[in-house]
Amino acid sequence: MITANFCPSSHWTKSRKAVGLWLVAVASIIFGMVVVGGLTRLTGSGLSITEWRPIMGAIPPLNDVQWAEAFAKYKQIPQYIQQNSGMTLEGFKDIFWWEWGHRFMGRFLGLLFAGPFLWFAVTGAIARKEWPRFVILFALGGFQGLLGWWMVQSGLETRVTVAPYRLAIHLGAAVILLGAMVWTALDYLRPSRTGWAPKLSLWFIALIYGQIILGALVAGLDAGLIYNTWPDMNGNFTPQDAFFYSPWWRNFFDNPGLAQFNHRMLAYIIAAVTVAVYINAVRQGAGLAKNTGKGATILVTMQIFLGIITLVYQAPLGLSAMHQTVAALIFCVAVWHAHELRRS
């Protein structure tokens, strides 16, 4: 039986801090994937690779013949036929690298997680009773890859983009994985008492998560390109034809105007809750809990302003990417804040 004493660096590998820092690195890659995934969608690159090959797909085209084959496959899907029929091979390469980079980060993430986990498990840095938690995290990562391909498939036959609700599910699963990884890292770096975090901090996380999902629907429906006025919606409080589709519930997934309206309304609710989070952090927080509460408040304020100017300027690439990046950052800080409050 292999024991920790077999390894000359067993003191380091047994350190909870080492495990925590490794998990922070993993969480950073997930965060990067969220950002790159947003840029992949914004640049219209998500359908450039029409096959899912988990192993061999890690190797990009290496010569002119292979590039021509990849481009020929892209030419067969509706996005090229209806939108990009004049695209050159160089233009195809531009969108190809975004999607390939996003998928490569997913493959790298799997290796970054699996290898160190086995090392920490064998050396005893991760206790046997904690193994199931890490297995679940790894499974969630693999499932996220399947969701990504399921999303891409929706744009290969009849649509010129992926289905908005599949985009929202794919992003939502990624954010859950990101939050779980951040929380687990904090359990090793900032161990706290057992029990739940305060309800307000958990509601704050839930609201931020819901807003990210609504943001994905707005992005998938290109809802940021309409009703580009604030605080009104082209002179009205609500969008026109908010419930145009039948049955009524379909509008929450397919109606761009209603998607944007819902995104706006939840932003107002989050703004009010953020004030309560800030007051609670100042009055009851201790140590880092005060700083995380204040940090969340600053980021939410920044995000509201960023959302308004992104809308008014009709969602340009740079502002849209920054808006999604800050959203993911707020979610991470909200998770950190809830975790810190368990220590207060």
Legacy VTK file of the C-alpha trace (Angstrom):
# vtk DataFile Version 3.0
C-alpha trace
ASCII
DATASET POLYDATA
POINTS 344 float
0.000 0.000 0.000
1.322 3.416 -0.967
1.472 5.878 1.891
2.189 9.567 2.149
5.573 8.803 3.707
6.675 7.248 0.439
6.828 10.710 -1.108
9.612 13.050 0.033
7.276 16.032 -0.408
4.470 14.477 1.629
4.350 17.453 3.985
3.431 19.722 1.085
1.023 17.334 -0.625
-0.850 16.819 2.633
-1.341 20.530 2.971
-4.932 21.625 2.522
-3.551 24.854 1.139
-1.946 23.009 -1.761
-5.273 21.393 -2.635
-7.042 24.733 -2.313
-4.598 26.510 -4.618
-4.946 23.736 -7.193
-8.730 24.150 -7.082
-8.354 27.898 -7.526
-6.341 27.189 -10.675
-9.089 24.859 -11.913
-11.751 27.471 -11.130
-9.705 30.058 -13.030
-9.742 27.857 -16.143
-13.518 27.428 -15.827
-13.872 31.189 -15.484
-11.742 31.601 -18.597
-13.927 29.122 -20.459
-17.019 31.150 -19.588
-15.338 34.272 -20.962
-14.050 32.569 -24.117
-17.414 30.857 -24.584
-19.076 34.270 -24.555
-16.624 35.588 -27.120
-17.170 32.484 -29.236
-20.881 33.222 -29.361
-20.420 36.956 -29.907
-18.110 36.344 -32.866
-20.481 33.775 -34.378
-17.825 31.079 -34.093
-19.673 28.366 -32.196
-20.775 26.387 -35.244
-17.455 26.459 -37.076
-16.571 22.912 -35.944
-19.392 20.616 -37.006
-18.125 17.412 -35.385
-17.542 16.311 -31.818
-14.403 14.225 -31.467
-13.338 14.311 -27.810
-9.863 12.854 -28.467
-8.818 13.509 -32.066
-10.595 16.858 -32.096
-7.786 18.222 -29.944
-5.617 18.313 -33.089
-6.518 21.246 -35.369
-6.035 21.186 -39.161
-2.304 21.030 -39.867
-2.135 21.553 -43.644
-4.067 23.066 -46.525
-5.904 19.843 -47.294
-7.194 19.479 -43.755
-8.245 23.138 -43.646
-10.140 22.679 -46.901
-11.927 19.618 -45.488
-12.946 21.467 -42.313
-14.188 24.425 -44.349
-16.143 22.139 -46.681
-18.001 20.657 -43.700
-18.857 24.134 -42.446
-20.211 25.063 -45.884
-22.885 22.390 -45.506
-24.668 23.943 -42.507
-27.373 26.663 -42.643
-25.196 29.316 -40.986
-22.786 29.348 -43.919
-25.478 28.970 -46.586
-27.740 31.708 -45.241
-25.311 34.094 -43.534
-21.689 33.510 -44.508
-21.813 32.308 -48.102
-19.106 34.776 -49.125
-16.700 33.772 -46.369
-13.109 33.044 -47.380
-10.901 30.344 -45.937
-9.066 32.990 -43.894
-12.359 34.195 -42.490
-13.253 30.625 -41.584
-9.952 30.216 -39.762
-10.771 33.261 -37.626
-13.991 31.730 -36.287
-12.543 28.212 -36.181
-9.819 29.169 -33.698
-12.323 30.650 -31.247
-14.339 27.434 -31.101
-11.259 25.213 -31.109
-9.746 27.248 -28.283
-12.920 26.905 -26.240
-12.987 23.141 -26.698
-9.254 22.825 -26.054
-9.676 24.618 -22.719
-12.270 21.994 -21.797
-9.873 19.172 -22.598
-7.065 20.875 -20.692
-9.402 21.369 -17.747
-10.057 17.631 -17.583
-6.345 16.882 -17.407
-5.711 19.688 -14.911
-8.339 18.210 -12.635
-7.782 14.459 -13.015
-3.995 14.320 -12.699
-3.523 16.373 -9.499
-6.605 14.775 -7.938
-5.096 11.319 -8.281
-1.831 12.598 -6.815
-3.488 14.304 -3.849
-5.724 11.274 -3.252
-2.810 8.794 -3.233
-0.658 10.966 -0.978
-3.491 11.599 1.476
-3.888 15.330 0.938
-7.498 14.629 -0.030
-9.067 12.314 2.528
-10.879 9.220 1.296
-14.202 10.512 2.637
-13.826 13.551 0.360
-13.216 11.562 -2.830
-16.922 11.337 -3.852
-17.150 15.120 -3.885
-14.297 15.373 -6.360
-15.665 12.562 -8.503
-18.949 14.471 -8.758
-17.088 17.644 -9.772
-15.232 15.707 -12.472
-18.497 14.183 -13.703
-20.076 17.632 -13.866
-17.189 18.771 -16.031
-17.677 15.856 -18.412
-21.418 16.450 -18.509
-20.732 20.068 -19.415
-18.879 18.876 -22.501
-21.907 16.809 -23.540
-24.160 19.826 -23.016
-21.857 21.878 -25.218
-22.198 19.441 -28.108
-25.974 19.192 -27.528
-26.081 22.984 -27.844
-23.999 23.017 -31.041
-26.194 20.331 -32.633
-29.188 22.661 -32.462
-27.527 24.949 -35.006
-26.351 22.391 -37.560
-29.555 21.400 -39.363
-32.162 24.170 -39.622
-31.018 27.125 -37.489
-28.252 29.625 -38.197
-27.471 29.926 -34.477
-27.765 27.597 -31.516
-31.083 27.353 -29.685
-31.221 30.082 -26.987
-32.538 27.753 -24.289
-29.703 25.283 -24.966
-27.232 28.146 -24.739
-28.742 29.119 -21.383
-28.547 25.544 -20.088
-24.939 25.195 -21.243
-23.891 28.447 -19.575
-25.949 27.676 -16.481
-24.216 24.329 -16.005
-20.813 25.999 -16.412
-21.647 28.587 -13.759
-22.820 25.882 -11.345
-19.532 24.049 -11.855
-17.624 27.307 -11.346
-19.455 28.038 -8.106
-18.964 24.505 -6.804
-15.248 24.679 -7.572
-14.859 28.056 -5.858
-16.745 26.828 -2.776
-14.659 23.648 -2.588
-11.432 25.634 -2.927
-12.537 27.889 -0.073
-13.312 24.856 2.076
-9.599 24.032 1.857
-8.214 27.548 2.001
-10.705 29.086 4.425
-12.227 26.223 6.468
-15.384 27.308 8.258
-17.947 25.995 10.651
-20.428 23.409 9.439
-23.925 24.546 8.580
-25.542 26.832 6.041
-24.568 30.339 5.093
-27.071 33.117 5.966
-30.191 33.042 3.818
-29.624 36.522 2.414
-26.254 35.527 0.959
-27.772 32.392 -0.591
-30.619 34.380 -2.121
-28.034 36.773 -3.508
-26.228 33.884 -5.218
-29.516 32.542 -6.593
-30.523 35.928 -8.013
-27.150 36.454 -9.663
-27.373 32.974 -11.155
-30.887 33.635 -12.458
-29.708 36.877 -14.021
-26.890 35.060 -15.818
-29.437 32.605 -17.249
-31.650 35.473 -18.418
-28.574 37.131 -19.896
-27.884 33.981 -21.899
-31.425 34.082 -23.305
-30.973 37.758 -24.190
-27.722 36.891 -25.965
-29.149 33.869 -27.755
-32.161 35.853 -29.009
-30.061 38.920 -29.928
-32.394 40.854 -27.655
-29.703 43.433 -26.977
-30.177 44.749 -30.512
-33.734 45.974 -29.868
-35.297 48.425 -27.402
-32.024 50.290 -27.078
-33.321 52.962 -24.722
-33.259 53.214 -20.949
-35.053 53.357 -18.524
-37.998 52.976 -20.933
-38.340 50.469 -23.756
-38.778 52.702 -26.802
-41.055 54.973 -24.808
-42.966 52.234 -22.972
-42.495 50.378 -19.708
-43.056 46.972 -21.302
-42.126 45.702 -24.777
-44.680 45.469 -27.545
-46.088 42.005 -28.227
-44.606 40.642 -25.009
-46.840 37.577 -25.345
-46.982 37.285 -29.113
-46.296 33.542 -29.242
-48.720 30.819 -28.287
-48.759 29.057 -25.883
-47.949 31.963 -23.543
-45.039 30.250 -21.776
-43.110 30.007 -25.046
-42.539 33.777 -24.915
-40.192 33.386 -21.952
-37.817 31.422 -24.206
-38.439 32.794 -27.719
-39.602 36.409 -27.386
-36.612 38.836 -27.491
-38.568 41.766 -26.078
-39.837 39.822 -23.068
-36.366 38.337 -22.474
-34.862 41.816 -22.297
-37.699 43.057 -20.052
-37.169 40.173 -17.614
-33.423 40.832 -17.603
-34.062 44.486 -16.731
-36.565 43.744 -13.957
-34.325 41.210 -12.257
-31.475 43.734 -12.395
-33.597 46.147 -10.326
-34.353 43.419 -7.801
-30.669 42.529 -7.549
-29.795 46.192 -7.029
-32.152 46.330 -4.034
-30.870 43.055 -2.588
-27.280 44.246 -3.044
-28.002 47.206 -0.755
-29.176 44.741 1.910
-26.062 42.604 1.352
-23.851 45.647 1.814
-25.624 46.770 5.007
-25.486 43.257 6.423
-21.792 42.952 5.564
-20.975 46.230 7.328
-23.082 45.485 10.416
-22.541 41.767 10.919
-19.605 40.729 8.776
-16.219 40.078 10.258
-12.839 39.818 8.615
-13.007 39.185 4.892
-16.813 38.967 4.963
-16.995 42.760 5.101
-14.653 43.093 2.140
-16.438 40.491 0.017
-19.767 42.171 0.724
-18.386 45.556 -0.278
-16.676 44.044 -3.305
-19.936 42.485 -4.472
-21.666 45.842 -4.100
-19.041 47.621 -6.195
-19.183 44.963 -8.912
-22.994 44.988 -9.092
-22.982 48.791 -9.387
-20.416 48.543 -12.169
-22.425 45.812 -13.871
-25.638 47.837 -13.886
-23.867 50.778 -15.514
-22.144 48.431 -17.963
-25.446 46.783 -18.843
-27.077 50.126 -19.605
-24.337 51.357 -21.918
-24.111 47.949 -23.602
-27.833 48.168 -24.359
-27.800 51.790 -25.497
-24.895 51.143 -27.876
-26.605 48.007 -29.262
-24.351 45.383 -27.699
-20.929 45.947 -29.311
-18.484 43.061 -28.981
-16.186 44.599 -26.345
-18.935 45.817 -24.025
-20.927 42.597 -24.364
-17.898 40.470 -23.511
-17.080 42.668 -20.533
-20.698 42.492 -19.338
-20.635 38.682 -19.280
-17.190 38.590 -17.662
-18.260 40.855 -14.828
-21.394 38.746 -14.323
-19.273 35.632 -13.786
-16.986 37.581 -11.454
-19.954 38.792 -9.378
-21.147 35.208 -9.041
-17.730 34.103 -7.759
-17.576 36.959 -5.250
-21.134 36.191 -4.086
-20.122 32.571 -3.454
-17.020 33.763 -1.612
-19.107 36.166 0.484
-21.532 33.433 1.530
-18.633 31.177 2.460
-16.981 33.916 4.527
-20.181 34.588 6.433
-20.051 31.010 7.708
-16.828 31.992 9.491
-18.299 35.159 11.040
LINES 1 345
344 0 1 2 3 4 5 6 7 8 9 10 11 12 13 14 15 16 17 18 19 20 21 22 23 24 25 26 27 28 29 30 31 32 33 34 35 36 37 38 39 40 41 42 43 44 45 46 47 48 49 50 51 52 53 54 55 56 57 58 59 60 61 62 63 64 65 66 67 68 69 70 71 72 73 74 75 76 77 78 79 80 81 82 83 84 85 86 87 88 89 90 91 92 93 94 95 96 97 98 99 100 101 102 103 104 105 106 107 108 109 110 111 112 113 114 115 116 117 118 119 120 121 122 123 124 125 126 127 128 129 130 131 132 133 134 135 136 137 138 139 140 141 142 143 144 145 146 147 148 149 150 151 152 153 154 155 156 157 158 159 160 161 162 163 164 165 166 167 168 169 170 171 172 173 174 175 176 177 178 179 180 181 182 183 184 185 186 187 188 189 190 191 192 193 194 195 196 197 198 199 200 201 202 203 204 205 206 207 208 209 210 211 212 213 214 215 216 217 218 219 220 221 222 223 224 225 226 227 228 229 230 231 232 233 234 235 236 237 238 239 240 241 242 243 244 245 246 247 248 249 250 251 252 253 254 255 256 257 258 259 260 261 262 263 264 265 266 267 268 269 270 271 272 273 274 275 276 277 278 279 280 281 282 283 284 285 286 287 288 289 290 291 292 293 294 295 296 297 298 299 300 301 302 303 304 305 306 307 308 309 310 311 312 313 314 315 316 317 318 319 320 321 322 323 324 325 326 327 328 329 330 331 332 333 334 335 336 337 338 339 340 341 342 343
